[in-house]
Amino acid sequence: MLVSEKEPLLPQLERAGVLVDYQCREGYCSSCILKLLRGHVIYPTEPLAWVQSGYMLACCAIVKSDIEISFL
């Protein structure tokens, strides 16, 4: 699936029919956490939820390279 750097990953996954749990869409709750197996993402605004290394918040992560993810 091709994704853009113009918006967070979550809405792009939703348009592709991939369902991801979420609640806040703002980086507060970490409901949308995914395991980042490979690749690089950035956060334009640092999320308030703590994100362990090797994981990402789909609601606010901007994809900056090819990625491989695992759904929890």
All heavy atoms as TSV, in Angstrom:
chain	resi	resn	atom	element	x	y	z
A	1	MET	N	N	0.841	-1.171	0.000
A	1	MET	CA	C	0.000	0.000	0.000
A	1	MET	C	C	0.892	1.243	0.000
A	1	MET	O	O	1.844	1.326	0.762
A	1	MET	CB	C	-0.863	-0.049	1.273
A	1	MET	CG	C	-1.688	1.152	1.513
A	1	MET	SD	S	-2.671	0.946	3.013
A	1	MET	CE	C	-2.554	2.580	3.624
A	2	LEU	N	N	0.582	2.182	-0.842
A	2	LEU	CA	C	1.316	3.443	-0.878
A	2	LEU	C	C	0.676	4.425	0.087
A	2	LEU	O	O	-0.545	4.547	0.140
A	2	LEU	CB	C	1.283	4.048	-2.281
A	2	LEU	CG	C	2.167	3.386	-3.317
A	2	LEU	CD1	C	1.929	4.016	-4.685
A	2	LEU	CD2	C	3.628	3.499	-2.937
A	3	VAL	N	N	1.507	5.097	0.857
A	3	VAL	CA	C	1.010	6.119	1.774
A	3	VAL	C	C	1.728	7.435	1.503
A	3	VAL	O	O	2.793	7.459	0.904
A	3	VAL	CB	C	1.171	5.710	3.261
A	3	VAL	CG1	C	0.331	4.490	3.574
A	3	VAL	CG2	C	2.608	5.475	3.616
A	4	SER	N	N	1.121	8.498	1.976
A	4	SER	CA	C	1.629	9.844	1.750
A	4	SER	C	C	2.227	10.416	3.027
A	4	SER	O	O	1.840	10.032	4.129
A	4	SER	CB	C	0.456	10.722	1.294
A	4	SER	OG	O	0.799	12.071	1.331
A	5	GLU	N	N	3.120	11.371	2.862
A	5	GLU	CA	C	3.677	12.112	4.003
A	5	GLU	C	C	2.797	13.299	4.365
A	5	GLU	O	O	3.130	14.061	5.257
A	5	GLU	CB	C	5.078	12.627	3.661
A	5	GLU	CG	C	6.111	11.559	3.496
A	5	GLU	CD	C	7.504	12.138	3.244
A	5	GLU	OE1	O	7.744	13.321	3.562
A	5	GLU	OE2	O	8.342	11.403	2.721
A	6	LYS	N	N	1.680	13.464	3.685
A	6	LYS	CA	C	0.840	14.644	3.868
A	6	LYS	C	C	-0.141	14.536	5.022
A	6	LYS	O	O	-0.731	15.534	5.412
A	6	LYS	CB	C	0.079	14.945	2.584
A	6	LYS	CG	C	1.001	15.328	1.451
A	6	LYS	CD	C	0.250	15.625	0.202
A	6	LYS	CE	C	1.252	15.969	-0.904
A	6	LYS	NZ	N	0.597	16.191	-2.168
A	7	GLU	N	N	-0.338	13.332	5.561
A	7	GLU	CA	C	-1.263	13.142	6.674
A	7	GLU	C	C	-0.834	11.919	7.480
A	7	GLU	O	O	-0.074	11.092	6.993
A	7	GLU	CB	C	-2.702	12.996	6.187
A	7	GLU	CG	C	-2.952	11.730	5.397
A	7	GLU	CD	C	-4.393	11.587	4.938
A	7	GLU	OE1	O	-5.306	12.156	5.554
A	7	GLU	OE2	O	-4.595	10.878	3.937
A	8	PRO	N	N	-1.345	11.789	8.703
A	8	PRO	CA	C	-0.995	10.629	9.526
A	8	PRO	C	C	-1.407	9.304	8.877
A	8	PRO	O	O	-2.265	9.259	7.987
A	8	PRO	CB	C	-1.773	10.865	10.822
A	8	PRO	CG	C	-1.977	12.342	10.878
A	8	PRO	CD	C	-2.157	12.761	9.447
A	9	LEU	N	N	-0.814	8.249	9.353
A	9	LEU	CA	C	-1.053	6.929	8.796
A	9	LEU	C	C	-2.480	6.433	9.018
A	9	LEU	O	O	-3.055	5.791	8.143
A	9	LEU	CB	C	-0.049	5.929	9.404
A	9	LEU	CG	C	-0.120	4.500	8.892
A	9	LEU	CD1	C	0.091	4.429	7.385
A	9	LEU	CD2	C	0.890	3.638	9.617
A	10	LEU	N	N	-3.087	6.712	10.161
A	10	LEU	CA	C	-4.409	6.164	10.490
A	10	LEU	C	C	-5.473	6.438	9.426
A	10	LEU	O	O	-6.117	5.496	8.957
A	10	LEU	CB	C	-4.867	6.660	11.861
A	10	LEU	CG	C	-6.239	6.153	12.321
A	10	LEU	CD1	C	-6.272	4.640	12.417
A	10	LEU	CD2	C	-6.617	6.777	13.654
A	11	PRO	N	N	-5.704	7.681	8.989
A	11	PRO	CA	C	-6.743	7.881	7.971
A	11	PRO	C	C	-6.428	7.193	6.645
A	11	PRO	O	O	-7.333	6.767	5.926
A	11	PRO	CB	C	-6.826	9.398	7.815
A	11	PRO	CG	C	-5.609	9.947	8.451
A	11	PRO	CD	C	-5.122	8.940	9.437
A	12	GLN	N	N	-5.156	7.042	6.351
A	12	GLN	CA	C	-4.772	6.356	5.113
A	12	GLN	C	C	-5.092	4.865	5.204
A	12	GLN	O	O	-5.567	4.259	4.239
A	12	GLN	CB	C	-3.288	6.593	4.828
A	12	GLN	CG	C	-2.986	8.074	4.592
A	12	GLN	CD	C	-1.542	8.322	4.292
A	12	GLN	OE1	O	-1.081	7.992	3.193
A	12	GLN	NE2	N	-0.814	8.890	5.244
A	13	LEU	N	N	-4.822	4.271	6.363
A	13	LEU	CA	C	-5.174	2.867	6.570
A	13	LEU	C	C	-6.682	2.684	6.487
A	13	LEU	O	O	-7.166	1.722	5.869
A	13	LEU	CB	C	-4.648	2.374	7.918
A	13	LEU	CG	C	-3.142	2.222	8.054
A	13	LEU	CD1	C	-2.760	1.944	9.502
A	13	LEU	CD2	C	-2.630	1.118	7.147
A	14	GLU	N	N	-7.429	3.584	7.086
A	14	GLU	CA	C	-8.896	3.486	7.063
A	14	GLU	C	C	-9.437	3.539	5.638
A	14	GLU	O	O	-10.314	2.755	5.280
A	14	GLU	CB	C	-9.517	4.602	7.901
A	14	GLU	CG	C	-9.278	4.417	9.378
A	14	GLU	CD	C	-9.744	5.595	10.201
A	14	GLU	OE1	O	-9.673	6.758	9.739
A	14	GLU	OE2	O	-10.186	5.338	11.328
A	15	ARG	N	N	-8.919	4.447	4.829
A	15	ARG	CA	C	-9.370	4.538	3.429
A	15	ARG	C	C	-9.064	3.260	2.661
A	15	ARG	O	O	-9.775	2.909	1.727
A	15	ARG	CB	C	-8.736	5.741	2.735
A	15	ARG	CG	C	-9.415	7.039	3.066
A	15	ARG	CD	C	-9.020	8.145	2.108
A	15	ARG	NE	N	-7.596	8.429	2.107
A	15	ARG	CZ	C	-6.981	9.221	2.980
A	15	ARG	NH1	N	-7.666	9.802	3.940
A	15	ARG	NH2	N	-5.691	9.442	2.892
A	16	ALA	N	N	-8.002	2.568	3.057
A	16	ALA	CA	C	-7.627	1.313	2.399
A	16	ALA	C	C	-8.417	0.124	2.953
A	16	ALA	O	O	-8.203	-1.009	2.532
A	16	ALA	CB	C	-6.133	1.071	2.557
A	17	GLY	N	N	-9.304	0.382	3.919
A	17	GLY	CA	C	-10.116	-0.687	4.483
A	17	GLY	C	C	-9.457	-1.443	5.622
A	17	GLY	O	O	-9.944	-2.492	6.039
A	18	VAL	N	N	-8.347	-0.913	6.133
A	18	VAL	CA	C	-7.644	-1.547	7.246
A	18	VAL	C	C	-8.160	-0.926	8.543
A	18	VAL	O	O	-8.031	0.278	8.756
A	18	VAL	CB	C	-6.117	-1.347	7.144
A	18	VAL	CG1	C	-5.406	-1.969	8.330
A	18	VAL	CG2	C	-5.596	-1.913	5.832
A	19	LEU	N	N	-8.767	-1.743	9.392
A	19	LEU	CA	C	-9.330	-1.248	10.638
A	19	LEU	C	C	-8.277	-1.255	11.741
A	19	LEU	O	O	-7.636	-2.272	11.988
A	19	LEU	CB	C	-10.528	-2.095	11.053
A	19	LEU	CG	C	-11.680	-2.114	10.050
A	19	LEU	CD1	C	-12.795	-3.022	10.555
A	19	LEU	CD2	C	-12.203	-0.717	9.787
A	20	VAL	N	N	-8.124	-0.113	12.376
A	20	VAL	CA	C	-7.187	0.058	13.485
A	20	VAL	C	C	-7.985	0.636	14.653
A	20	VAL	O	O	-8.745	1.590	14.465
A	20	VAL	CB	C	-6.035	1.029	13.107
A	20	VAL	CG1	C	-5.116	1.271	14.292
A	20	VAL	CG2	C	-5.255	0.495	11.922
A	21	ASP	N	N	-7.831	0.062	15.839
A	21	ASP	CA	C	-8.487	0.625	17.016
A	21	ASP	C	C	-7.943	2.026	17.268
A	21	ASP	O	O	-6.752	2.287	17.090
A	21	ASP	CB	C	-8.204	-0.235	18.255
A	21	ASP	CG	C	-8.938	-1.556	18.226
A	21	ASP	OD1	O	-9.982	-1.648	17.541
A	21	ASP	OD2	O	-8.474	-2.491	18.889
A	22	TYR	N	N	-8.826	2.915	17.689
A	22	TYR	CA	C	-8.413	4.263	18.060
A	22	TYR	C	C	-9.469	4.852	18.974
A	22	TYR	O	O	-10.586	4.341	19.060
A	22	TYR	CB	C	-8.212	5.159	16.832
A	22	TYR	CG	C	-9.503	5.483	16.122
A	22	TYR	CD1	C	-10.244	6.599	16.490
A	22	TYR	CD2	C	-9.978	4.677	15.109
A	22	TYR	CE1	C	-11.442	6.891	15.859
A	22	TYR	CE2	C	-11.167	4.957	14.473
A	22	TYR	CZ	C	-11.897	6.067	14.851
A	22	TYR	OH	O	-13.085	6.352	14.230
A	23	GLN	N	N	-9.118	5.913	19.658
A	23	GLN	CA	C	-10.081	6.655	20.469
A	23	GLN	C	C	-9.926	8.158	20.239
A	23	GLN	O	O	-10.852	8.802	19.800
A	23	GLN	CB	C	-9.919	6.316	21.954
A	23	GLN	CG	C	-10.414	4.931	22.276
A	23	GLN	CD	C	-10.322	4.627	23.757
A	23	GLN	OE1	O	-10.325	5.511	24.595
A	23	GLN	NE2	N	-10.239	3.352	24.067
A	24	CYS	N	N	-8.757	8.693	20.510
A	24	CYS	CA	C	-8.637	10.147	20.537
A	24	CYS	C	C	-8.203	10.776	19.217
A	24	CYS	O	O	-8.509	11.925	18.965
A	24	CYS	CB	C	-7.648	10.559	21.626
A	24	CYS	SG	S	-5.932	10.151	21.234
A	25	ARG	N	N	-7.436	10.077	18.398
A	25	ARG	CA	C	-6.851	10.611	17.161
A	25	ARG	C	C	-5.912	11.793	17.392
A	25	ARG	O	O	-5.630	12.568	16.497
A	25	ARG	CB	C	-7.933	11.032	16.165
A	25	ARG	CG	C	-8.689	9.889	15.571
A	25	ARG	CD	C	-9.626	10.390	14.484
A	25	ARG	NE	N	-10.309	9.291	13.868
A	25	ARG	CZ	C	-9.941	8.699	12.732
A	25	ARG	NH1	N	-8.891	9.128	12.084
A	25	ARG	NH2	N	-10.612	7.688	12.252
A	26	GLU	N	N	-5.415	11.940	18.609
A	26	GLU	CA	C	-4.556	13.078	18.941
A	26	GLU	C	C	-3.244	12.678	19.610
A	26	GLU	O	O	-2.484	13.538	20.013
A	26	GLU	CB	C	-5.305	14.036	19.874
A	26	GLU	CG	C	-6.565	14.624	19.283
A	26	GLU	CD	C	-6.286	15.623	18.177
A	26	GLU	OE1	O	-5.232	16.280	18.211
A	26	GLU	OE2	O	-7.126	15.724	17.272
A	27	GLY	N	N	-2.995	11.378	19.811
A	27	GLY	CA	C	-1.764	10.958	20.466
A	27	GLY	C	C	-1.833	10.960	21.976
A	27	GLY	O	O	-0.804	10.924	22.647
A	28	TYR	N	N	-3.059	11.005	22.543
A	28	TYR	CA	C	-3.222	11.023	24.000
A	28	TYR	C	C	-3.364	9.632	24.604
A	28	TYR	O	O	-2.940	9.401	25.717
A	28	TYR	CB	C	-4.471	11.821	24.410
A	28	TYR	CG	C	-4.474	13.257	23.982
A	28	TYR	CD1	C	-5.573	13.785	23.342
A	28	TYR	CD2	C	-3.391	14.088	24.227
A	28	TYR	CE1	C	-5.596	15.114	22.945
A	28	TYR	CE2	C	-3.411	15.404	23.827
A	28	TYR	CZ	C	-4.518	15.915	23.188
A	28	TYR	OH	O	-4.535	17.215	22.796
A	29	CYS	N	N	-4.012	8.721	23.899
A	29	CYS	CA	C	-4.468	7.487	24.548
A	29	CYS	C	C	-3.673	6.234	24.187
A	29	CYS	O	O	-3.754	5.252	24.898
A	29	CYS	CB	C	-5.947	7.252	24.235
A	29	CYS	SG	S	-6.270	6.776	22.521
A	30	SER	N	N	-2.986	6.222	23.096
A	30	SER	CA	C	-2.205	5.084	22.567
A	30	SER	C	C	-3.053	3.886	22.163
A	30	SER	O	O	-2.539	2.785	22.020
A	30	SER	CB	C	-1.082	4.673	23.530
A	30	SER	OG	O	-1.576	4.006	24.665
A	31	SER	N	N	-4.344	4.078	21.910
A	31	SER	CA	C	-5.192	2.976	21.430
A	31	SER	C	C	-4.780	2.502	20.041
A	31	SER	O	O	-4.995	1.345	19.692
A	31	SER	CB	C	-6.662	3.403	21.385
A	31	SER	OG	O	-7.146	3.598	22.671
A	32	CYS	N	N	-4.201	3.374	19.249
A	32	CYS	CA	C	-3.852	3.043	17.863
A	32	CYS	C	C	-2.402	2.577	17.711
A	32	CYS	O	O	-1.861	2.596	16.612
A	32	CYS	CB	C	-4.095	4.257	16.974
A	32	CYS	SG	S	-3.027	5.652	17.381
A	33	ILE	N	N	-1.805	2.129	18.793
A	33	ILE	CA	C	-0.390	1.736	18.750
A	33	ILE	C	C	-0.181	0.525	17.840
A	33	ILE	O	O	-0.977	-0.406	17.826
A	33	ILE	CB	C	0.158	1.483	20.162
A	33	ILE	CG1	C	1.685	1.510	20.140
A	33	ILE	CG2	C	-0.383	0.198	20.757
A	33	ILE	CD1	C	2.302	1.721	21.499
A	34	LEU	N	N	0.852	0.590	17.029
A	34	LEU	CA	C	1.249	-0.491	16.132
A	34	LEU	C	C	2.732	-0.761	16.324
A	34	LEU	O	O	3.500	0.138	16.653
A	34	LEU	CB	C	1.016	-0.089	14.668
A	34	LEU	CG	C	-0.399	0.281	14.257
A	34	LEU	CD1	C	-0.416	0.808	12.829
A	34	LEU	CD2	C	-1.330	-0.897	14.413
A	35	LYS	N	N	3.134	-1.992	16.089
A	35	LYS	CA	C	4.556	-2.336	16.163
A	35	LYS	C	C	5.201	-1.936	14.842
A	35	LYS	O	O	4.729	-2.304	13.781
A	35	LYS	CB	C	4.739	-3.822	16.420
A	35	LYS	CG	C	6.202	-4.217	16.551
A	35	LYS	CD	C	6.386	-5.311	17.549
A	35	LYS	CE	C	7.810	-5.711	17.736
A	35	LYS	NZ	N	8.607	-4.730	18.442
A	36	LEU	N	N	6.249	-1.157	14.925
A	36	LEU	CA	C	7.000	-0.729	13.752
A	36	LEU	C	C	8.171	-1.686	13.570
A	36	LEU	O	O	9.165	-1.614	14.292
A	36	LEU	CB	C	7.490	0.709	13.926
A	36	LEU	CG	C	8.252	1.331	12.770
A	36	LEU	CD1	C	7.398	1.395	11.512
A	36	LEU	CD2	C	8.735	2.715	13.155
A	37	LEU	N	N	8.017	-2.613	12.639
A	37	LEU	CA	C	9.040	-3.637	12.412
A	37	LEU	C	C	10.222	-3.107	11.613
A	37	LEU	O	O	11.354	-3.550	11.798
A	37	LEU	CB	C	8.418	-4.833	11.691
A	37	LEU	CG	C	7.244	-5.498	12.407
A	37	LEU	CD1	C	6.589	-6.535	11.508
A	37	LEU	CD2	C	7.697	-6.119	13.714
A	38	ARG	N	N	9.932	-2.170	10.714
A	38	ARG	CA	C	10.973	-1.618	9.847
A	38	ARG	C	C	10.505	-0.273	9.338
A	38	ARG	O	O	9.328	-0.069	9.078
A	38	ARG	CB	C	11.204	-2.565	8.669
A	38	ARG	CG	C	12.278	-2.138	7.697
A	38	ARG	CD	C	12.474	-3.159	6.578
A	38	ARG	NE	N	11.280	-3.408	5.797
A	38	ARG	CZ	C	10.870	-2.684	4.753
A	38	ARG	NH1	N	11.561	-1.625	4.383
A	38	ARG	NH2	N	9.785	-2.989	4.087
A	39	GLY	N	N	11.426	0.663	9.213
A	39	GLY	CA	C	11.113	1.952	8.634
A	39	GLY	C	C	11.204	3.087	9.637
A	39	GLY	O	O	11.634	2.914	10.776
A	40	HIS	N	N	10.765	4.260	9.191
A	40	HIS	CA	C	10.920	5.485	9.980
A	40	HIS	C	C	9.649	6.321	9.898
A	40	HIS	O	O	9.113	6.543	8.809
A	40	HIS	CB	C	12.108	6.281	9.441
A	40	HIS	CG	C	12.362	7.550	10.171
A	40	HIS	ND1	N	12.793	7.605	11.477
A	40	HIS	CD2	C	12.223	8.839	9.782
A	40	HIS	CE1	C	12.918	8.862	11.847
A	40	HIS	NE2	N	12.576	9.631	10.837
A	41	VAL	N	N	9.184	6.781	11.050
A	41	VAL	CA	C	8.063	7.714	11.122
A	41	VAL	C	C	8.469	8.893	12.002
A	41	VAL	O	O	9.402	8.786	12.806
A	41	VAL	CB	C	6.784	7.061	11.698
A	41	VAL	CG1	C	6.317	5.914	10.818
A	41	VAL	CG2	C	6.967	6.596	13.133
A	42	ILE	N	N	7.778	10.012	11.813
A	42	ILE	CA	C	7.995	11.182	12.669
A	42	ILE	C	C	6.642	11.627	13.220
A	42	ILE	O	O	5.590	11.235	12.714
A	42	ILE	CB	C	8.674	12.341	11.915
A	42	ILE	CG1	C	7.778	12.864	10.787
A	42	ILE	CG2	C	10.045	11.945	11.410
A	42	ILE	CD1	C	8.178	14.228	10.266
A	43	TYR	N	N	6.697	12.463	14.244
A	43	TYR	CA	C	5.505	13.078	14.821
A	43	TYR	C	C	5.653	14.586	14.700
A	43	TYR	O	O	6.551	15.160	15.327
A	43	TYR	CB	C	5.355	12.690	16.290
A	43	TYR	CG	C	5.197	11.200	16.496
A	43	TYR	CD1	C	6.278	10.424	16.914
A	43	TYR	CD2	C	3.984	10.585	16.266
A	43	TYR	CE1	C	6.146	9.065	17.098
A	43	TYR	CE2	C	3.838	9.209	16.446
A	43	TYR	CZ	C	4.921	8.461	16.862
A	43	TYR	OH	O	4.784	7.103	17.035
A	44	PRO	N	N	4.821	15.251	13.910
A	44	PRO	CA	C	4.917	16.707	13.791
A	44	PRO	C	C	4.779	17.399	15.148
A	44	PRO	O	O	5.450	18.383	15.413
A	44	PRO	CB	C	3.752	17.077	12.875
A	44	PRO	CG	C	3.456	15.830	12.118
A	44	PRO	CD	C	3.786	14.694	13.042
A	45	THR	N	N	3.909	16.846	15.997
A	45	THR	CA	C	3.764	17.297	17.376
A	45	THR	C	C	3.962	16.083	18.256
A	45	THR	O	O	3.327	15.050	18.034
A	45	THR	CB	C	2.358	17.888	17.625
A	45	THR	OG1	O	2.138	18.951	16.710
A	45	THR	CG2	C	2.211	18.392	19.043
A	46	GLU	N	N	4.841	16.174	19.218
A	46	GLU	CA	C	5.137	15.024	20.083
A	46	GLU	C	C	3.856	14.551	20.778
A	46	GLU	O	O	3.164	15.325	21.422
A	46	GLU	CB	C	6.185	15.415	21.116
A	46	GLU	CG	C	6.806	14.250	21.832
A	46	GLU	CD	C	7.623	13.336	20.926
A	46	GLU	OE1	O	8.191	13.819	19.931
A	46	GLU	OE2	O	7.687	12.139	21.224
A	47	PRO	N	N	3.518	13.246	20.644
A	47	PRO	CA	C	2.318	12.737	21.306
A	47	PRO	C	C	2.467	12.766	22.825
A	47	PRO	O	O	3.578	12.629	23.345
A	47	PRO	CB	C	2.193	11.300	20.796
A	47	PRO	CG	C	3.514	10.942	20.246
A	47	PRO	CD	C	4.222	12.211	19.889
A	48	LEU	N	N	1.356	12.939	23.519
A	48	LEU	CA	C	1.376	12.925	24.977
A	48	LEU	C	C	1.483	11.503	25.524
A	48	LEU	O	O	2.016	11.299	26.601
A	48	LEU	CB	C	0.137	13.612	25.544
A	48	LEU	CG	C	0.075	15.117	25.303
A	48	LEU	CD1	C	-1.217	15.690	25.859
A	48	LEU	CD2	C	1.264	15.807	25.930
A	49	ALA	N	N	0.962	10.534	24.792
A	49	ALA	CA	C	1.074	9.131	25.204
A	49	ALA	C	C	2.524	8.687	25.060
A	49	ALA	O	O	3.220	9.077	24.121
A	49	ALA	CB	C	0.167	8.240	24.359
A	50	TRP	N	N	2.974	7.862	25.987
A	50	TRP	CA	C	4.325	7.329	25.921
A	50	TRP	C	C	4.363	6.256	24.843
A	50	TRP	O	O	3.479	5.392	24.777
A	50	TRP	CB	C	4.709	6.741	27.272
A	50	TRP	CG	C	6.077	6.159	27.285
A	50	TRP	CD1	C	7.256	6.845	27.267
A	50	TRP	CD2	C	6.422	4.778	27.313
A	50	TRP	NE1	N	8.315	5.979	27.287
A	50	TRP	CE2	C	7.821	4.685	27.307
A	50	TRP	CE3	C	5.686	3.608	27.323
A	50	TRP	CZ2	C	8.505	3.485	27.318
A	50	TRP	CZ3	C	6.358	2.399	27.338
A	50	TRP	CH2	C	7.744	2.356	27.334
A	51	VAL	N	N	5.367	6.311	23.974
A	51	VAL	CA	C	5.507	5.353	22.884
A	51	VAL	C	C	6.839	4.636	23.053
A	51	VAL	O	O	7.900	5.245	22.938
A	51	VAL	CB	C	5.457	6.043	21.506
A	51	VAL	CG1	C	5.536	5.013	20.393
A	51	VAL	CG2	C	4.203	6.884	21.367
A	52	GLN	N	N	6.762	3.355	23.333
A	52	GLN	CA	C	7.959	2.536	23.515
A	52	GLN	C	C	8.716	2.423	22.196
A	52	GLN	O	O	8.112	2.402	21.119
A	52	GLN	CB	C	7.532	1.147	24.003
A	52	GLN	CG	C	8.666	0.203	24.276
A	52	GLN	CD	C	8.168	-1.139	24.787
A	52	GLN	OE1	O	7.010	-1.328	25.091
A	52	GLN	NE2	N	9.068	-2.082	24.873
A	53	SER	N	N	10.011	2.339	22.263
A	53	SER	CA	C	10.842	2.167	21.082
A	53	SER	C	C	10.370	0.939	20.300
A	53	SER	O	O	10.090	-0.104	20.875
A	53	SER	CB	C	12.303	1.992	21.502
A	53	SER	OG	O	13.110	1.797	20.378
A	54	GLY	N	N	10.268	1.081	18.992
A	54	GLY	CA	C	9.817	-0.015	18.144
A	54	GLY	C	C	8.316	-0.029	17.917
A	54	GLY	O	O	7.795	-0.926	17.266
A	55	TYR	N	N	7.626	0.976	18.443
A	55	TYR	CA	C	6.183	1.091	18.263
A	55	TYR	C	C	5.866	2.475	17.712
A	55	TYR	O	O	6.712	3.369	17.719
A	55	TYR	CB	C	5.453	0.879	19.592
A	55	TYR	CG	C	5.532	-0.541	20.073
A	55	TYR	CD1	C	6.650	-0.995	20.762
A	55	TYR	CD2	C	4.512	-1.436	19.815
A	55	TYR	CE1	C	6.749	-2.301	21.190
A	55	TYR	CE2	C	4.589	-2.752	20.243
A	55	TYR	CZ	C	5.701	-3.180	20.926
A	55	TYR	OH	O	5.801	-4.489	21.343
A	56	MET	N	N	4.649	2.666	17.248
A	56	MET	CA	C	4.224	3.961	16.716
A	56	MET	C	C	2.745	4.164	16.967
A	56	MET	O	O	1.995	3.203	17.126
A	56	MET	CB	C	4.499	4.048	15.224
A	56	MET	CG	C	3.768	2.985	14.423
A	56	MET	SD	S	3.973	3.127	12.661
A	56	MET	CE	C	2.649	4.229	12.306
A	57	LEU	N	N	2.325	5.426	17.008
A	57	LEU	CA	C	0.914	5.768	17.112
A	57	LEU	C	C	0.422	6.125	15.711
A	57	LEU	O	O	0.839	7.137	15.138
A	57	LEU	CB	C	0.703	6.948	18.058
A	57	LEU	CG	C	1.134	6.739	19.504
A	57	LEU	CD1	C	0.881	8.001	20.314
A	57	LEU	CD2	C	0.425	5.552	20.117
A	58	ALA	N	N	-0.450	5.301	15.172
A	58	ALA	CA	C	-0.928	5.499	13.799
A	58	ALA	C	C	-1.686	6.810	13.630
A	58	ALA	O	O	-1.677	7.394	12.547
A	58	ALA	CB	C	-1.807	4.330	13.378
A	59	CYS	N	N	-2.320	7.307	14.700
A	59	CYS	CA	C	-3.151	8.514	14.578
A	59	CYS	C	C	-2.344	9.767	14.284
A	59	CYS	O	O	-2.879	10.722	13.720
A	59	CYS	CB	C	-3.996	8.712	15.822
A	59	CYS	SG	S	-3.074	9.264	17.276
A	60	CYS	N	N	-1.088	9.790	14.662
A	60	CYS	CA	C	-0.316	11.020	14.482
A	60	CYS	C	C	1.062	10.796	13.850
A	60	CYS	O	O	1.813	11.756	13.678
A	60	CYS	CB	C	-0.189	11.778	15.792
A	60	CYS	SG	S	0.408	10.824	17.179
A	61	ALA	N	N	1.381	9.570	13.488
A	61	ALA	CA	C	2.678	9.284	12.863
A	61	ALA	C	C	2.645	9.594	11.371
A	61	ALA	O	O	1.713	9.211	10.665
A	61	ALA	CB	C	3.045	7.822	13.061
A	62	ILE	N	N	3.655	10.288	10.920
A	62	ILE	CA	C	3.840	10.571	9.499
A	62	ILE	C	C	4.934	9.631	8.989
A	62	ILE	O	O	6.037	9.601	9.537
A	62	ILE	CB	C	4.272	12.039	9.265
A	62	ILE	CG1	C	3.244	13.013	9.854
A	62	ILE	CG2	C	4.522	12.301	7.785
A	62	ILE	CD1	C	1.888	13.007	9.188
A	63	VAL	N	N	4.607	8.881	7.961
A	63	VAL	CA	C	5.538	7.900	7.402
A	63	VAL	C	C	6.595	8.614	6.565
A	63	VAL	O	O	6.266	9.406	5.688
A	63	VAL	CB	C	4.766	6.871	6.549
A	63	VAL	CG1	C	5.718	5.911	5.866
A	63	VAL	CG2	C	3.768	6.114	7.407
A	64	LYS	N	N	7.871	8.326	6.853
A	64	LYS	CA	C	8.976	8.977	6.153
A	64	LYS	C	C	9.816	8.012	5.323
A	64	LYS	O	O	10.784	8.428	4.691
A	64	LYS	CB	C	9.887	9.689	7.159
A	64	LYS	CG	C	9.194	10.809	7.926
A	64	LYS	CD	C	8.588	11.848	7.030
A	64	LYS	CE	C	9.579	12.909	6.666
A	64	LYS	NZ	N	9.018	13.989	5.866
A	65	SER	N	N	9.476	6.723	5.329
A	65	SER	CA	C	10.205	5.732	4.538
A	65	SER	C	C	9.281	4.544	4.329
A	65	SER	O	O	8.161	4.523	4.844
A	65	SER	CB	C	11.484	5.287	5.266
A	65	SER	OG	O	11.145	4.490	6.394
A	66	ASP	N	N	9.747	3.560	3.604
A	66	ASP	CA	C	8.996	2.309	3.533
A	66	ASP	C	C	8.919	1.744	4.942
A	66	ASP	O	O	9.906	1.791	5.685
A	66	ASP	CB	C	9.697	1.298	2.628
A	66	ASP	CG	C	9.625	1.680	1.154
A	66	ASP	OD1	O	8.783	2.532	0.800
A	66	ASP	OD2	O	10.408	1.130	0.381
A	67	ILE	N	N	7.754	1.254	5.334
A	67	ILE	CA	C	7.591	0.697	6.654
A	67	ILE	C	C	6.990	-0.701	6.576
A	67	ILE	O	O	6.350	-1.059	5.592
A	67	ILE	CB	C	6.724	1.566	7.591
A	67	ILE	CG1	C	5.298	1.696	7.049
A	67	ILE	CG2	C	7.364	2.910	7.840
A	67	ILE	CD1	C	4.323	2.316	8.045
A	68	GLU	N	N	7.214	-1.444	7.629
A	68	GLU	CA	C	6.559	-2.725	7.849
A	68	GLU	C	C	5.999	-2.649	9.268
A	68	GLU	O	O	6.724	-2.298	10.207
A	68	GLU	CB	C	7.543	-3.886	7.723
A	68	GLU	CG	C	6.898	-5.231	7.867
A	68	GLU	CD	C	7.910	-6.370	7.692
A	68	GLU	OE1	O	9.034	-6.115	7.194
A	68	GLU	OE2	O	7.565	-7.491	8.073
A	69	ILE	N	N	4.699	-2.930	9.407
A	69	ILE	CA	C	4.055	-2.831	10.711
A	69	ILE	C	C	3.372	-4.132	11.083
A	69	ILE	O	O	3.082	-4.965	10.223
A	69	ILE	CB	C	3.023	-1.670	10.746
A	69	ILE	CG1	C	1.985	-1.830	9.641
A	69	ILE	CG2	C	3.710	-0.338	10.688
A	69	ILE	CD1	C	0.895	-0.791	9.655
A	70	SER	N	N	3.135	-4.280	12.371
A	70	SER	CA	C	2.400	-5.427	12.890
A	70	SER	C	C	1.276	-4.889	13.758
A	70	SER	O	O	1.487	-3.994	14.572
A	70	SER	CB	C	3.335	-6.305	13.718
A	70	SER	OG	O	2.609	-7.343	14.331
A	71	PHE	N	N	0.097	-5.438	13.556
A	71	PHE	CA	C	-1.058	-5.021	14.354
A	71	PHE	C	C	-1.067	-5.817	15.637
A	71	PHE	O	O	-0.902	-7.028	15.634
A	71	PHE	CB	C	-2.347	-5.234	13.556
A	71	PHE	CG	C	-2.397	-4.392	12.332
A	71	PHE	CD1	C	-1.871	-4.858	11.132
A	71	PHE	CD2	C	-2.937	-3.123	12.371
A	71	PHE	CE1	C	-1.903	-4.072	9.995
A	71	PHE	CE2	C	-2.968	-2.327	11.240
A	71	PHE	CZ	C	-2.455	-2.798	10.052
A	72	LEU	N	N	-1.258	-5.134	16.756
A	72	LEU	CA	C	-1.251	-5.790	18.066
A	72	LEU	C	C	-2.563	-6.452	18.353
A	72	LEU	O	O	-3.574	-6.163	17.865
A	72	LEU	CB	C	-0.918	-4.770	19.155
A	72	LEU	CG	C	0.391	-4.023	18.931
A	72	LEU	CD1	C	0.585	-2.984	20.009
A	72	LEU	CD2	C	1.550	-4.984	18.942
